[in-house]
Amino acid sequence: MTLIKTSLLTAISTVIKLIAGFVSVKIVAAYIGPSGLALVGQMQSFIAMISSIASAGVGSGVVKYTSEYKDNNEAKRKFWGNSVKISLLFILPLLITIMIFSQTISEKLLGTSEYSSVFVILALTLIFFSFNILLTSILNGQGEIKKLTIVNIISSILTLGLTIYLVVSFNLYGALVAGIISQSLIFFVTLFFVIKSSWFKISMFVSDMDKETVKKLSHYSLMALVSAVSLPLTHIYLRNYIGENIGWDEAGYWQAIWKISETYLMLVTTTLSVYYLPKLSSIKDIVELKKEIFYVYKMVMPVVILMAILIFLFKELIVHILFSEAFLPMLNLFLFQLMGDVVKIASWILGFVLVAKSMTKLFVFSEIFFKLTFVAISILLMQIYGLVGITMAFLVNYILYFTFLYFSLRGYINAK
């Protein structure tokens, strides 16, 4: 499937997800305000981190090897079966730990033990998070983009409906549990479509532990886990820093601008995950790899730049529509955040090469190092410029990251 065809299909689900995401943010912002939105951001970061750990980070590896061995059922059975077993090994200790320390986690993350039951619910539903990641990764690797699109559309509508009901009914508590309950239900939606696939058999998910298979998956698991843990931890730390040193409303403004970036870039990042990663994984020739990278730059970057410009021009209208007048102080965050978004996507196009070609050491180093530099630069610039300093740090850090990737991969890409 070509980049254009994949983009058209993912655009359908992404537009619906964009609308659903913006409506959800509007509801949350209207009912619980900037400081409440900051706490929801803390919870979302924690859920993202824990769900990735629960799945053992096998998603990217499953996409790669399912795509690579698409016509080899025995090889796929080994990867799928071992992925299930690895995930189960991670889920049980996580479940027990979160259950035991639910009050402590609630206090550290949300500032009160009042929401400890939220973490109990999360612990009990981890298996659904984990297996949904596995099944959607298989659909991706199998090239069943249409089914993946339908799953994503239903998921967006289901999540929106639940979020509206829970936030309106239970305010902040409802906003905190909405993501957990919706993601758990989405597993059953995904399962329905997977079962209807011609390749689906229960036996494909049952396999003895295979040392070589586990070793191959572990490269991707390590990369995925480092990324899945480092980013949410960075955000949790920085939100706490902003909340304690500048104000929790300001933490909400940063959460709001980050949500805008995350949502409008979804079309690009989804396309890269669905098309670009499997494509890079299947390419063996360096010359072809280089052509594919330049092709993606040519197709993607003009779109990203155009979207960033339009959002900047209509930023005040966007804040009024998506949030409320209480969020108008975030207007000065747009310039550097949007510039950073452009450099971020330019960096990710190179960064996907590290994942596709199993450059584990380089990937792990860069993820950890540049998350630490982001924290350090953010604190430094916020001390000088206030809240806008964190968006300036976002731009500076991604310029450094892009430069690092360019020089790190230059020799590999220009090998021929």
C-alpha positions in Angstrom: 0.0 0.0 0.0 1.4 3.4 -1.0 1.9 6.4 1.3 -1.0 8.3 -0.4 -3.5 5.4 -0.1 -2.5 4.8 3.5 -2.8 8.5 4.2 -6.3 8.7 2.7 -7.5 5.8 4.8 -5.8 7.0 8.0 -7.1 10.5 7.3 -10.7 9.3 7.6 -10.2 7.8 11.0 -7.8 10.5 12.1 -10.3 13.3 11.2 -12.9 11.6 13.3 -10.4 11.1 16.1 -9.4 14.8 15.8 -13.0 15.9 16.1 -13.7 13.4 19.0 -10.5 14.5 20.7 -11.3 18.2 20.5 -14.8 17.7 21.7 -13.5 15.6 24.6 -11.0 18.4 25.5 -13.7 21.0 25.3 -16.0 19.1 27.7 -13.1 18.4 30.1 -12.0 22.1 30.0 -15.5 23.4 30.5 -16.3 21.2 33.5 -12.9 21.1 35.4 -10.9 24.1 34.1 -7.1 24.5 33.5 -5.9 22.9 36.8 -8.3 19.9 36.3 -7.0 19.5 32.7 -3.5 19.3 34.1 -4.4 16.5 36.4 -6.1 14.6 33.6 -2.8 15.1 31.7 -1.0 13.5 34.6 -3.3 10.5 34.5 -3.1 10.1 30.7 0.7 10.1 30.9 0.6 7.4 33.6 -1.9 5.3 31.6 0.3 5.6 28.5 3.4 4.5 30.4 1.7 1.6 32.3 -0.1 0.2 29.3 3.1 0.1 27.3 4.9 -1.6 30.1 2.0 -4.1 30.4 2.4 -5.0 26.8 6.1 -5.3 27.3 6.6 -2.9 24.4 6.2 -5.7 21.8 4.0 -3.6 19.5 6.6 -2.3 17.1 8.3 -5.7 17.0 5.0 -7.5 16.2 4.3 -4.9 13.4 7.8 -5.5 11.9 7.9 -9.3 12.0 4.2 -9.8 11.1 4.9 -7.7 8.0 8.2 -9.4 7.3 6.8 -12.9 7.7 3.4 -12.2 6.3 3.2 -15.4 4.3 4.9 -17.6 6.9 2.3 -18.7 9.5 4.7 -20.8 11.6 7.0 -17.8 12.0 4.1 -15.5 12.9 2.8 -18.1 15.4 6.1 -17.9 17.2 6.1 -14.1 17.4 2.4 -13.8 18.4 2.5 -16.7 20.9 5.7 -15.4 22.5 4.3 -11.9 22.6 1.3 -13.1 24.5 3.5 -14.9 27.1 5.9 -12.0 27.5 2.9 -9.6 28.1 1.4 -11.9 30.7 4.8 -12.0 32.5 4.7 -8.2 32.8 1.0 -7.7 33.6 0.8 -9.8 36.8 3.5 -8.0 38.8 2.2 -4.6 37.5 -1.3 -5.4 38.6 -0.2 -6.4 42.1 2.1 -3.4 42.5 -0.5 -0.8 41.4 -3.1 -2.4 43.6 -0.9 -2.4 46.7 0.4 1.2 46.1 -2.8 2.8 44.7 -3.0 5.4 47.4 0.6 6.3 47.2 0.5 6.6 43.4 -2.6 8.8 43.7 -1.0 11.1 46.2 2.3 11.4 44.2 0.6 11.8 40.8 -2.6 13.7 41.6 -1.8 15.3 45.0 -4.4 13.3 47.0 -5.3 9.7 47.9 -8.9 10.5 47.1 -8.5 8.9 43.6 -6.8 5.7 44.6 -9.8 3.7 43.3 -9.0 5.0 39.8 -5.7 3.1 39.9 -7.3 0.0 41.2 -9.6 0.1 38.1 -6.5 0.6 35.9 -4.7 -2.4 37.5 -7.7 -4.7 36.9 -8.0 -3.7 33.2 -4.4 -3.8 32.2 -4.8 -7.1 30.4 -7.2 -5.4 28.0 -4.8 -2.6 27.3 -2.0 -5.0 26.6 -3.8 -7.3 24.3 -5.4 -4.5 22.4 -1.9 -3.2 21.6 -1.0 -6.7 20.4 -4.0 -7.2 18.2 -3.8 -3.7 16.5 -0.1 -4.3 15.9 -1.0 -7.6 14.1 -3.7 -5.9 12.0 -1.1 -3.2 11.1 1.6 -5.8 10.2 -0.9 -7.9 8.2 -1.6 -4.8 6.1 -5.3 -4.8 7.1 -5.5 -1.0 7.1 -9.2 -0.9 6.3 -10.1 -2.9 9.4 -7.6 -0.9 11.5 -9.3 2.3 10.2 -12.8 1.0 11.2 -11.5 0.0 14.6 -10.0 3.4 15.1 -13.3 5.2 14.1 -15.4 3.1 16.5 -12.8 3.6 19.2 -12.9 7.4 18.8 -16.7 7.5 18.9 -16.9 5.1 21.9 -14.2 7.1 23.8 -16.0 10.4 23.1 -19.4 9.1 24.3 -18.0 7.7 27.5 -15.9 10.8 28.2 -18.9 13.1 27.8 -21.1 10.9 30.1 -18.5 10.4 32.8 -17.2 14.0 32.9 -20.8 15.5 33.0 -21.8 12.9 35.6 -18.7 12.7 37.8 -16.6 15.8 36.9 -12.8 15.2 37.6 -13.3 11.6 38.7 -15.2 10.8 35.5 -12.4 12.5 33.4 -9.8 10.3 35.2 -11.5 7.0 34.6 -12.8 7.7 31.1 -9.6 6.8 29.4 -9.3 3.6 31.4 -12.8 2.3 30.7 -12.9 3.3 27.1 -9.5 1.7 26.3 -10.7 -1.5 28.0 -13.9 -1.6 25.9 -11.9 -0.9 22.7 -10.2 -4.3 23.1 -13.4 -6.1 22.5 -14.0 -4.0 19.4 -10.6 -4.9 18.0 -11.1 -8.6 18.9 -14.3 -8.6 17.0 -12.6 -7.5 13.8 -9.6 -9.8 14.3 -11.8 -12.8 14.8 -13.4 -12.0 11.4 -10.0 -12.1 9.6 -9.2 -15.1 7.4 -5.9 -15.6 9.1 -7.2 -15.7 12.7 -6.9 -18.9 14.6 -6.5 -19.4 18.4 -3.6 -21.7 17.7 -1.7 -18.8 16.1 -1.4 -17.3 19.6 -0.1 -20.5 21.3 3.6 -21.2 21.1 6.4 -22.5 23.2 8.9 -20.0 24.4 11.5 -19.6 21.7 14.8 -18.0 22.7 15.6 -16.6 19.3 12.1 -15.1 18.9 12.2 -13.5 22.3 15.6 -12.1 21.5 14.4 -10.5 18.3 11.3 -9.1 20.0 13.4 -7.8 23.0 15.2 -5.3 20.8 11.9 -3.7 19.9 10.6 -4.2 23.4 13.5 -2.3 24.9 13.2 0.6 22.4 9.4 0.8 22.9 9.6 0.6 26.7 12.3 3.2 27.0 10.2 5.6 24.8 7.0 4.7 26.5 8.4 5.3 30.0 10.7 8.3 29.4 8.1 10.5 27.7 5.3 10.2 30.2 7.7 10.5 33.1 9.2 13.6 31.6 5.7 15.1 31.2 4.6 14.1 34.7 7.8 15.7 36.2 7.4 18.9 34.2 3.7 19.3 35.0 4.5 18.9 38.6 7.3 21.4 38.3 5.0 24.0 36.6 2.2 23.3 39.1 4.5 23.8 42.1 6.6 26.6 40.8 4.4 28.6 38.5 0.8 27.4 39.1 -1.5 24.5 38.3 -3.6 26.7 35.9 -0.3 27.2 34.0 0.3 23.5 34.0 -3.2 23.2 32.4 -2.2 25.8 29.7 0.8 23.7 28.8 -1.3 20.5 28.7 -3.7 22.3 26.4 -1.1 23.4 23.9 0.5 20.0 24.0 -2.9 18.4 23.3 -3.4 20.7 20.3 0.0 19.6 18.9 -0.6 16.0 19.7 -4.0 16.0 18.0 -3.3 17.9 14.8 -0.1 15.9 14.2 -2.1 12.7 14.6 -2.6 12.4 10.8 1.1 12.5 10.2 2.2 10.3 13.1 -0.5 7.7 12.4 0.5 7.5 8.8 4.2 7.1 9.8 3.3 4.2 12.1 0.9 2.5 9.7 2.8 3.0 6.5 6.4 4.1 7.1 7.6 1.7 9.8 6.5 -1.5 8.0 7.9 -0.1 4.7 11.3 0.7 6.2 11.3 -2.7 7.9 10.8 -4.4 4.6 13.5 -2.5 2.7 16.8 -4.3 2.5 18.6 -2.1 0.0 20.3 1.1 1.3 19.6 3.0 -2.0 15.9 2.2 -1.8 15.9 3.1 1.9 17.3 6.5 1.1 14.7 7.1 -1.6 11.9 6.2 0.7 13.2 8.6 3.4 13.4 11.5 0.9 10.0 10.6 -0.5 8.4 10.8 2.9 10.1 14.1 3.6 8.8 15.5 0.3 5.2 14.3 1.1 5.0 15.0 4.8 6.9 18.2 5.7 4.9 20.6 3.5 1.7 19.3 5.1 3.1 19.8 8.6 4.4 23.3 7.9 1.0 24.3 6.4 -0.9 23.0 9.4 1.4 24.8 11.8 1.0 28.1 10.0 -2.8 27.8 9.9 -3.0 27.0 13.6 -0.8 29.9 14.5 -2.9 32.3 12.4 -6.1 31.2 14.0 -4.8 30.5 17.4 -7.2 32.7 19.3 -10.2 31.3 17.6 -8.9 27.8 18.3 -8.6 28.5 22.0 -12.1 29.9 22.1 -13.6 26.9 20.3 -11.6 24.2 22.0 -11.4 25.5 25.5 -12.7 28.7 27.0 -11.7 32.3 27.8 -10.0 30.9 30.9 -7.3 29.4 28.6 -6.5 32.7 26.7 -3.2 33.1 28.6 -1.9 30.1 26.6 -1.8 32.2 23.4 1.9 33.1 23.8 2.8 29.4 23.9 1.8 28.8 20.2 4.8 30.2 18.3 7.6 28.1 19.7 5.4 25.0 20.2 4.4 25.0 16.5 7.9 25.5 15.4 9.0 22.7 17.6 6.2 20.5 16.1 7.7 21.0 12.6 11.2 20.0 13.7 9.8 17.1 15.7 8.2 15.5 12.6 11.4 16.1 10.7 13.3 14.3 13.4 10.8 11.4 13.7 11.2 10.6 10.0 14.8 9.8 10.7 14.0 8.4 14.1 11.8 5.6 12.6 14.9 4.3 10.8 16.4 3.5 14.2 13.3 1.4 15.1 12.9 -0.3 11.7 16.6 -1.3 11.6 16.9 -2.4 15.2 19.5 0.2 16.1 18.7 -0.4 19.8 21.7 1.2 21.5 21.5 4.4 19.5 17.7 4.6 20.0 17.8 4.0 23.7 20.7 6.5 24.2 19.0 9.2 22.2 15.6 8.7 23.9 17.0 8.9 27.5 19.5 11.7 26.7 17.1 14.0 24.9 14.4 13.5 27.5 16.9 14.6 30.1 18.0 17.6 28.1 14.4 18.6 27.5 13.8 18.6 31.3 17.0 20.5 31.9 16.5 23.1 29.2 12.8 23.5 30.2 13.6 24.3 33.8 16.4 26.7 32.8 14.3 28.6 30.3 11.2 28.7 32.5 13.3 30.3 35.2 14.2 33.0 32.7 11.1 33.4 30.6 8.3 31.9 32.6 5.9 29.3 31.1 6.8 30.1 27.5 10.2 28.8 28.3 9.0 25.2 28.1 7.9 25.7 24.5 11.2 27.3 23.7 12.9 24.3 25.2 10.7 22.0 23.1 12.0 23.7 19.9 15.6 23.8 21.0 15.6 20.2 22.1 14.2 18.9 18.9 16.7 20.9 16.9 19.5 19.2 18.9 17.7 15.8 18.4 17.4 16.3 14.6 21.1 17.3 14.4 22.1 14.2 16.4 20.1 11.8 14.2 21.3 13.4 11.0 25.0 12.9 11.8 24.4 9.5 13.4 22.6 8.1 10.4 24.5 10.0 7.6 27.1 7.2 7.3 24.5 4.4 7.3 22.1 6.1 4.7 25.0 7.2 2.4 26.7 3.7 2.6 26.0 3.3 -1.1 
